[in-house]
Amino acid sequence: MRKRELVHLHALFDRVRRFMRDQQDLEEGQLASYRHLDVGPTEVYRSKGDHEQAVTTLARSLADTTGSADAESESGGPQASARSD
């Protein structure tokens, strides 16, 4: 993948991150590993490797977050075990 395409993908994932944060589906603490990299999608002067690592880390964090939300909804949420049927 070319650097320009990678930076574009980084910007798209960042937009998903902001949308999830605005919808309160995402807590900032869940992105600590991404924030630690300190590479934003507008920092085009950073290396291709830096953006690749940032995209991979951000994608993994978003997938983990949505995966845990899907698991809760499939199991009936956190209150499912508290029900007495």
C-alpha positions as a Python dict, from the first residue, in 0.01 Angstrom:
ca = {
    (1, 'M'): (0, 0, 0),
    (2, 'R'): (129, 345, -84),
    (3, 'K'): (185, 603, 184),
    (4, 'R'): (-90, 829, 47),
    (5, 'E'): (-341, 542, 66),
    (6, 'L'): (-227, 455, 416),
    (7, 'V'): (-269, 814, 536),
    (8, 'H'): (-617, 818, 381),
    (9, 'L'): (-705, 493, 560),
    (10, 'H'): (-570, 641, 882),
    (11, 'A'): (-801, 942, 837),
    (12, 'L'): (-1100, 714, 777),
    (13, 'F'): (-1031, 509, 1089),
    (14, 'D'): (-985, 829, 1286),
    (15, 'R'): (-1326, 945, 1165),
    (16, 'V'): (-1479, 616, 1286),
    (17, 'R'): (-1303, 666, 1620),
    (18, 'R'): (-1451, 1016, 1657),
    (19, 'F'): (-1798, 893, 1558),
    (20, 'M'): (-1784, 613, 1815),
    (21, 'R'): (-1663, 855, 2079),
    (22, 'D'): (-1947, 1097, 1999),
    (23, 'Q'): (-2198, 810, 2021),
    (24, 'Q'): (-2042, 718, 2357),
    (25, 'D'): (-1957, 370, 2230),
    (26, 'L'): (-1591, 429, 2298),
    (27, 'E'): (-1401, 543, 2602),
    (28, 'E'): (-1074, 725, 2552),
    (29, 'G'): (-898, 476, 2780),
    (30, 'Q'): (-961, 203, 2525),
    (31, 'L'): (-727, 381, 2284),
    (32, 'A'): (-428, 423, 2512),
    (33, 'S'): (-198, 219, 2287),
    (34, 'Y'): (-300, 429, 1983),
    (35, 'R'): (-255, 758, 2168),
    (36, 'H'): (85, 641, 2292),
    (37, 'L'): (206, 627, 1929),
    (38, 'D'): (137, 1002, 1893),
    (39, 'V'): (76, 979, 1517),
    (40, 'G'): (-228, 1157, 1379),
    (41, 'P'): (-376, 1115, 1032),
    (42, 'T'): (-289, 1474, 936),
    (43, 'E'): (81, 1427, 1012),
    (44, 'V'): (178, 1343, 655),
    (45, 'Y'): (546, 1407, 724),
    (46, 'R'): (560, 1098, 946),
    (47, 'S'): (696, 781, 794),
    (48, 'K'): (488, 520, 620),
    (49, 'G'): (581, 275, 895),
    (50, 'D'): (452, 512, 1164),
    (51, 'H'): (117, 542, 988),
    (52, 'E'): (102, 168, 928),
    (53, 'Q'): (156, 100, 1298),
    (54, 'A'): (-102, 364, 1392),
    (55, 'V'): (-362, 222, 1151),
    (56, 'T'): (-304, -133, 1275),
    (57, 'T'): (-326, -29, 1640),
    (58, 'L'): (-635, 186, 1587),
    (59, 'A'): (-810, -82, 1381),
    (60, 'R'): (-737, -345, 1647),
    (61, 'S'): (-867, -118, 1925),
    (62, 'L'): (-1186, -37, 1734),
    (63, 'A'): (-1242, -405, 1649),
    (64, 'D'): (-1190, -509, 2011),
    (65, 'T'): (-1438, -245, 2124),
    (66, 'T'): (-1706, -336, 1873),
    (67, 'G'): (-1641, -706, 1931),
    (68, 'S'): (-1702, -672, 2303),
    (69, 'A'): (-2019, -471, 2237),
    (70, 'D'): (-2143, -741, 1997),
    (71, 'A'): (-2070, -1014, 2253),
    (72, 'E'): (-2271, -830, 2518),
    (73, 'S'): (-2569, -780, 2287),
    (74, 'E'): (-2566, -1147, 2180),
    (75, 'S'): (-2553, -1270, 2538),
    (76, 'G'): (-2825, -1034, 2649),
    (77, 'G'): (-2595, -770, 2792),
    (78, 'P'): (-2437, -747, 3133),
    (79, 'Q'): (-2775, -787, 3309),
    (80, 'A'): (-2847, -1122, 3145),
    (81, 'S'): (-2685, -1317, 3427),
    (82, 'A'): (-2877, -1115, 3689),
    (83, 'R'): (-3216, -1225, 3558),
    (84, 'S'): (-3406, -1491, 3743),
    (85, 'D'): (-3643, -1664, 3501),
}
